[in-house]
Amino acid sequence: MARTTHSVTNQPPPLAGYDVFGADRVLTSAVERHTAPELRAEVGDELRALGRAAGSAQVQEWGAQANANPPGLRTHDRFGNRIDEVEFHPAWHRLLGKGVAAGLTAAWNRPAGHVRRAAGFLVWTQVEAGNGCPLSMTHAAVPALRADPALAAEWEPRLTSMVYDRELRPAHLKPGAVFGMGMTEKQGGSDVRANTTAARPLAEDGTYELTGHKWFCSAPMSDGFLVLAQAPGGLTCFLVPRVLADGTRNVFLLQRLKDKLGNRSNASAEVEFDGTWARRVGDEGAGVRTIIGMVSATRLDCVLGSAGLMRQAVAQAVHHTAHREAFGGRLLDKPLMRNVLADLALESEAATTLGLRLAAACDDGGEQELAFLRLAVPVAKYWVTKRCSAVAVEAAECLGGNGYVEESGLPRLVRESPLNSVWEGAGNIQALDVLRALRREPRVLDAFLVEVGRVRGADHRLDGAMKNLLVDLADLAGIEGRARRVVERMALVLQGALLVRYAPPEVADAFCASRLGGDWGASFGTLPPTLDLASIVARARPTA
């Protein structure tokens, strides 16, 4: 007679079969806040549909499959012909196709396009962050291409299309296209002006032949790439199509794929150019100025991607502790666990609120908002992406040993969490960019101060932090060595101002008391016990 040694009890159900968007009170509020009343129903319906897909067991399984089956490189076909193709698991293509169909590359030509896309990007990141790279590159290529109206007219409809076509063929024969990017080289890294890839002009105006390499090429299976190379007139931006108009493959030699810590489902490659055909974008010598619009957009996506990872980590932690009992009651109700969860929830809410505020500034596009973005994007990119790893690790600990097991999904979040801090300019690059903007463009500080000054007098801790920040910014001499401290303070003041303005009082109070008022320890779970922590945790709990 068969016997059972035990029954499975006290285990939480999977967090599946729910609306990732609709269950996120912070995100739904931000979208409503930054969307015109006449668009709210349309945008809400669209995002809830994406949220239900993201929360479905099937799509979550696609994410797991794509992560467990990394892409492979095929340099040659069976006959010895060079093909340089990247092969992906079918789940990868399903995820990327759904992301494109959801409008995650179509922000530029839709009303409230950036806000609805930002929210969707934050939701979709929670399924599998790897496919966010080609979605981000494709979205971000548009402002760079607009430096050449003819190129923009040709390529923008393809990049903003909501149809994904995975086949390698001439872009003009496809209903939609995706883009990648290649800027850094072995000898230069973030110092792109040290690039050595050479661009030789061809007979046809605006066309060149490239010779050189790229140490990191994002999304190498794409239809086109924006790259930097040295033309006779200096560092210049170029469009490199994967397949030429006559159907032949461009010279795009994939040397190897990077073996990365996380982001396993996505391909990052080393690429050699050897007589590669390219079309100039913008003027010779204006490469950095041309591509900066793309860089700004991808940096904002780093903020949104990190906010998405944080949200999923916190959602998993709160969900687990709401169903797990220990020491006579639910973990969620234990005072110390509640403190940890509330602290994590504050970090997540601050990141989401800031990310959507930046997206709304992109939709506005006015001079004041653009000046605000010039400073706020690198500030946010520096701080939010750095907080992501701390949140992911602490959230995994909330699950105990279960959080260290792959099946929980938390290890994947932990491995992914440092990525956005490194890509598109690591921490020092962001801090130095903030200093550069402060020195060269005084109006950007005015725009920043106007934004945080909207709630002056509403919280004494925020007011004190603003005053201390102004003291820091009053002396730019020798500031480089303390740039990280200054940028961190700018980020916290900005997040605090937004939460005081938009969040429930208990959330704003807890953030200001801990992050700005000094009543906080060196780890999560050290919030002042007098705060309304139960309400903060309840707000963060995902509901089916």
N, C-alpha and C positions, 0 to 999 in steps of 0.2 A: 504494500500500500504506500503510495507516494505521500511524502510529508513535506511540509513547508517549514523552513527554519524561522521565518519571520514574515511579517507583512510590511510593505513599504508605507510608511506614515511620515508625517511632519516634513514633507518635501513640497516646495512650491510648485504650482503648475507652470508650464512654459508661458513666457510672456509672448503670446502669439494670438492671432485672430482679433487684433484690435486696430484702431485707427491711430497711427503714430502722430499724425498732425492733430486730430481732434482731441487726443488725450493729453496734449501738451498745452496747458493753460497759458503759459508764458508766450509761446509762439502764436497761438490763436489770437491772443490779445494784441500782440505786436502787429500782426497782419491787419487786423481790424483797424487799429490805430492809424496805420500808415497807408490805408487804402481808401479811396474816395467812396462815399456811401453808395453811389450807383454801381460800383464794381464789386462790392463786398460779397454779394450772393454768388456771382460768377467765380470770383477768386476762391471763395470758401469751398464751393462745390468741387472745383478743380483740385485743390489741395487735400480735401478729404478723400477724394478718389485715390490720389497718390498715397495718402496716409494709410488707407485700407490695404492697398497693394503692399506697401512697405511692411505692414504688420501681419501680413498673411503668412501662414506656415510655408506655403509653396515658395514665395519670394525669399523668405528667410533661408530656406534650403538652397536656393540658387546662390545666395551670398556665401554660404558655407562651402558649396561646391567650387565656386570660383576661387575662393581663398585656398582651398585644399589642392587645387589643380592649377599651379602657376603656368603662365605662358611659356612656350618653347620656341627656340629659334631654329629655323630651317634656312640655311644659307644657300643650299643647292637643291635642285630637283633630282630625280632618279637618273637623269641623263648627264648630269654634271653641269647643267646650266645654273648660273648664279641667279637666285630669285629673291633672297633676303626677305623672307616673310616671317611673321610672328603668328604662331598658332595658339588660339585660346580655347578654353573649355566652352561648350555651348552656353553654359550658365552666364558666362561673361557677356556674350552677345545679347542674351535675353535682358540682362540688367541694363546694359548700355542702350539697347533699343527702347526700353521703357523710360529711361531717363531722357532720351531725346524726344520721345513722343509726349512726355510730360512738359515739354517746353523749357528744359533746363539749359538749352542753348539759344533760346529765343527771346531773351529779355529786351533786346534793343528795339524791337518793333511792335511791342504790345503795351497797352496802357497798364500802369503799375507793374511794368515788366520786371524791374529789378527786385521789388519787394516780393512778388509772387514767386519769382525764380529763386531768390535767396531762401525763402521758406521751404520751397521744394527741394533745394539742394541740401538744406539742413536735415530734412526728413530722409532723403534718399541716401545720404551718407551713413545713416544708421543701419542700413541693410548691409552694405559692403562699400567701404570707402574707396577701394581701388578704382572703380569706374568713374569716380569723381574727377580723376585727372583729365581724361579726354573731354569730359563734359566742360570742365573749367577752361581748358586750353581753347576749345572751340568757341565758347562764349567770349573769352577774353581777346581772341584774335580780331574781333570786329573793330574796336577803336583804333588798333594799329593799322589795319587795312584802309581805314578811312583817310589816311594820309595820302592815298592815291585814289581819287574818285573813280577812275576806270576799273581798278582792281576791286574796289569795294562793290561797285555795281555788278561785277562778275561773280564775286565770291560770297558776298553777304547773304543773298537769298539761299545759297546752299548751306551756309553755316547756321543760319537761323531756322532752317527747315525742321519740321517735327517728324521727319522720316529718316530712319537709320538704314543705310545700305552698307553692308560689310565688305562688299566685293572691291577688289583692287582693279579699277578701270578709270579711264579719263573722267575727271570731275564733271565735265560738261554733260556727260551722259548719265549722271547720277541724280536722284531726287533730293539727296542731302549729302553733306560731307562733314567730316570731322578733321580737326586740326591738332597738330602738336607743336613743340617748340624746342629749339636747340640754341642755347646761348653760351653755356659755360664750356671751358676747355681745360685740358690737363694742367697747363702751366698757369692758368689765371683764376679759375674758380669764379668767385663773385666779382673779381676785377675783370670785367668783360672788355675793358679797353686794352687788356693785354692779349686779346685774341690774336691768333696768327693765321686763321683761315683766310685765304686770299681770294678775291673776286676780280676776275679779268673781264673787262667789257667785251661783248660780242658785237657783231655788225648791226644787229637789230637794236634799236634804241631801247634802253631800259633792261636789256638782257645781259646776263653775265655767266661765266663759268667759274664754279667754286672748286677750290682745292684745299683740303684741310681735314679737320676732325671736330667732333663734339663729344665731350666727356660724358655729358648727360643729355640725352634726347628723350623728351617726354612723349609718350604715346606714339612709338615708332610705326604703328600699323596705320597711321592716319593718312588722309588724302593729301594733305599739304602741311608745311611747316614754316614757321617764321624763325629765321636764323640771323645771326650777326656775323659779318665778315669784313675784312679790310679791303675796301675798294681804293682806287687811286685817290679819291677825295677824303679818305678816312673811314672810320667804322660806320658801316651801313647796314640797314635792315633789308633782308631778302625773303621772298616767298619761294620755297622749294616744293614743287608738286611731286607727289610720289609717282604718278604716271603722267607721261607727257600727252599732249593733245592728240598725237597720232597713234596712241595706244601702246607705245614702247615704255618700258620701265626707265625712270630716271636713274642715274648712278647714285645709289643710296645704300652704301655697303655697311651692313650691320655686323659689327665685329663680335659683340657679345651682349647678353642681357645682364643687368646688374642683379646680384644676389643680395636682396635688401632685408633689413630687419623685419619690417612689416610691409604693408602695401603689396602683398604677395601676388594678388590677382592681376596687378597692373604691370605692364612692361616698361622698363626704362633701359635705354640702350646706349652703347658707344657706337658712333657713326663716323664713317670716313666718306669724304667727298673727293672724287677724282674725275674732274671734268663734268661736274654736276651742273645741270642747267638751272638757272634761277632768274627770277624777275625782281628788280629793285622795288622796294617800297619806301616812298619818301625820297628825300635828297641824299646824295652821297655825303658822308660825314655826319649825318643826322640820325645815326642808328639808334642811339640811346633815347633821343627825344622822340623818335618814331615809335619805338617799342614800349615806351613808358606807360602808355595807356593799357597795354596788355598786362604789364607787370602790376599795375595798380589793381586791375580787375582780379588777377590771380591771387594777389595778396589778400583782398577781401574774401575770396573763396577759402583761403587758409583760415581766416577767422571763422567763417561759416562752417567749414568742415570740422574745425576743432569744437565749435559749439555743438555740432551734431553728435560728435563722439562723446562729449561730456554729458549731453542729454541722455544718450542711450546708456551710458555707464550709471548715471544717477537713477534712471528709470529701472534698470535691472536691480540695483541695490535696494531701492525702496520696495519694489515688487517682492523681492526675496524676503526681506525682513518683515513685510506685512503678512506673509504666509508661514514663516518659520517661527517655531516656539522654542524657547530655552529658559531655564531657570524660572519656570512657572508662569510664563506669559509670552506674548508676541515680542520678538526682537524690536519691532518698530516702536513699541511702547516703553522700552527700557530707556531711562533718562540719558545714559551715556551714548547709546546707539542713536537716539533721537538727535542728540547734539551733533554727532558725526554727519548724519543724513542731512540735517538742516544746513550745516556748513557747506556740504557738497552742493546742495540745492541752490544756495546763494551764488556760488561760483558759476553754476550752470545758467541761472537766470540772468546774471550780469552779462555773461557772454552772449546769450541769445538776444537780449535787449539791445546791446551795443551793435551786434551784427545787423539786425534789422533796421536800426537807426541809420547805419551807414548805407544800406541798400536804399532807404527812402531818400537819402541825399542824392544818390545816383539818379533816381527817378526825377527829382526836382531839377537838377542840372543847372540851377542858377549860380551866379557868381559867388554869392556868399556860401552856398552849400559846397561848391567845388573847392573853395578855399578851406572850408572845414575838413573836407575829405583829404586834402593834401597832407594835413597833419594827423588827422584822426586815424587814417588807414594804417600807416606804419606804427602808430602808437598801439592800436588794437592788435595788429599782427604780432608785434613784439610780446604783448602781455597775455592775450587770450591763448595763443598757441603754446606758451610756456606753462600756463596753468593746466592745460589739458592732461599732461602726463601725471601730474599730482592727483588730479581728480580720478583718472582711470585706475591708478594703482590703489587708491584708498577705497574706491567703489568695489574693486575686486576683493579687497580684504573684508568688506562687509559680508561677502558670501562665504568667508572662511576658506577651508580647503577646497570647497566646490569652485570658488573663484579662480583657483590656480589650475583647474582642469579645462582642457580645450573645449569640451562639450558645452561649457557654460557660456562661451563666447567672450568672456572677459579677457582672456589672454590675447585674443585678436585685437581688442580695443587697446590694451596696454602696448602691444607692439606697434600699433598704428599711431599712438598718441604723440610721439616726438616728431612725426614727419612734417607737419605743417610749420613747426618752428624752424626746421632746417631748410625746407624748400622755399623758393622765391625770396631768398635772402635771409640768412640766419639772424640771430638776435642782435649781434653787433652791427650788422648792416642796417637793420631797422632803426636802431638807436642813432646811428650816424646820419641816417636819412632824415630823422626828425631834427637833428641839429642843423643839417644843411637847409632844411625848409625854414627853420627859425631865423637863420642868418640871412638868407637870400630873399625871403618873401614875408615881410612883416605882417601882411594882411592875414596870413594863415593863423597866427597867434590871436589876432583880433577875433577871427571867426570862432576859434576854439573857446576863447573867453566869453564870447556872447552865448555860446551853447551852454557852458557850465554855469554861467551867470543867471540863467533863466530862473533858477531856484535859490538864488542868494537869499539868505535869511530864513530858509525853511528848516535847516538843521545846523546846529552850532558846530557839530563835528565836521560837516562838509565845509562850512565857512572857514573853519580853522585850517583845513587841508588846502583850500584854495589860497589862503593867505600865505601859507608856507611854500606852496608851489610858485607863487609870484616872486617870492624871495629867491628861490632857486633860479628862476628864469631871468632875474634882473642882472645876473652876472654870467655872461656867456664866455668870458675869458677862462681858459683852462677847464672848460666844462666837459671835454671829451672823456676824461677819466671817470667822471661821475654820470655819464650819459644814461646808463642803465637805471640808476636810481631816479633820475629826473623823469625818464619816460615811464617808469613804473608808477610814479606818483601822478603823472598826467593821466594814465589809464585808469587808476583807481578813482581819481576825482571825476573823470568823465563818466565812469560806470556809476559812481555814487549819485551824481547829478541826474542821470537818466532814471535810476531806480527811485529817487526821491520824487521825481516828476511823474513816473508812470506806474510804479509797482505798489502793491498794498502796503500800508504803513508798517506792518510787522516785518516785511522783507527789507524795506528801506532802512528801518531802525536797526535791524541786525547787521546789515552791510556797513552802515556808517559807524556803528559801535565797534565792530571788529576791524574792518579794513582801514577806516579813517580815524577812529577814536582811540586806537591803541589797546582796546580790551580784547586781545586775541593772542593765542599762543603760536608756536612754530609749526603746529600740525593741525589737521582738521579735527573737529570735535572739541574745540576750545572756546566756543562762543560763550558769552556771559549767560549764566543760567536764568537770569531774570527776563530774558526775551521770550516771545511767543513762538517757541520752536515747533510745537505741534502743528500750528497753522502753516508754517513754512514747509514742513514735510508733507502735509496733506495736499498742499498746492503742487508739489512735485510728483505726487503719485500718479502713474499712468492708469487711466481707467479704460476698461474694455469698451 
